[in-house]
């Protein structure tokens, strides 16, 4: 009888814990993409502070970016995925790839673009919106390559925002943008470029070097904006 009561007592205690565990949002499986993006971008900026070199080559040869197959082939192929016009809009950059995403995936991309267009919002507000979007996307999307591409874009956008609003970085006059009243649209435009690079790279050329495409896209947009 004591054993039965003990089992019932444990069940009563354990049930809420199991229920709570089921309600915990699933972590973005592409979270590491954002972390690596910032690491490689930081290295890229240190190795090429004047932004004069081929960013993909710098990432491979000086920053240790791991790629599949021949590094020269990767640099050439990945270079073709970088938007020819870094200052092109989000829609123009993604236009060639719209057919890769279904309605649900496109909905999350539209929400991401809307968040990164909020020049009236603070960095903290944008960060919170990106966090909420990442939680919803991780819970609702599947794990096909196009799903992972969307999740990668959200992760990179979140980490890129942290990178470009940090006091550690000064490329393109973006450091401490809100405190120093730098043009806020520049930061969001670079973050948008990073997200687009992550999305395109993951959708079209998945592999260990994909994160380099996002970092190179960031460098490209930053260079263009610095002279805008």
Order of alpha helices (4+ residues) and beta strands (2+ residues): alpha-alpha-alpha-alpha-alpha-alpha-alpha-alpha-alpha-alpha
